[in-house]
Amino acid sequence: MKNINKNTKPIKIIMPTDEEDYQITLAAMSDPDCPPMTDADFECMERYGVFGAPWTKPGYGQVKKTN
């Protein structure tokens, strides 16, 4: 476990069991409004990143293509 900073409690992540993961996947696959993304969906996406902190200085936080 790792502390984010000295003022926070340690973070403990509990991963789902194989059966729980299977149930989560079934629920996601059965949702007609938001189906899970396929490998083909990921291939056609372009990578973008946000650089800077838009809440601190004017001109920061511009969206730039990273590849």
Sequence and secondary structure as in RCSB ss.txt:
>XXXX:A:sequence
MKNINKNTKPIKIIMPTDEEDYQITLAAMSDPDCPPMTDADFECMERYGVFGAPWTKPGYGQVKKTN
>XXXX:A:secstr
 B SSTTS  B      HHHHHHHHHHHHT SSS    HHHHHT   EEE S TTTSTT   EEE  
